[in-house]
Amino acid sequence: MRLSKEIVILLVLFVVMAGGTLWYVIDRRAKNRALPPVAARTLAPEPPALPAPPVELGTAETERKTIDFSSGTAVVKDTPEDRAALEAGLKDIAEATKDVTFEAQKPAATPKK
């Protein structure tokens, strides 16, 4: 009795899949047994860090300093790079506004009675 070509291919695929599954299960069990006992492992997620105390803006503490809101709370930073960027920005603003003037509005004429 001769097996057809399709049956032989299916049998080979089945043997390869069964071997791969067995290898995976045996490897996984070996890795799990190598871990410490469940009681020694930490299963709970890390508790969140305590939030920073609120920063009051517009005080002497925050004057001419960088306030970083990227973490969700205000963090006051005062590094040399931040100070240099702040000074450069203030120079740009002063340069851009040095020729800008605004005239005061003339009072509207009040009707005489």
JOPE-V105482 format. One record per run of one state. SS is the DSSP state (H for helix, E for strand, C for the rest). FROM is the first residue (numbers start at 0). TO is the last residue. Records with the same first field share a line. If there is no record, write none. Layout:
SS = FROM-TO ; FROM-TO
This chain:
C = 0-3 ; 34-64 ; 68-73 ; 77-78 ; 97-112
H = 4-33 ; 79-96
E = 65-67 ; 74-76
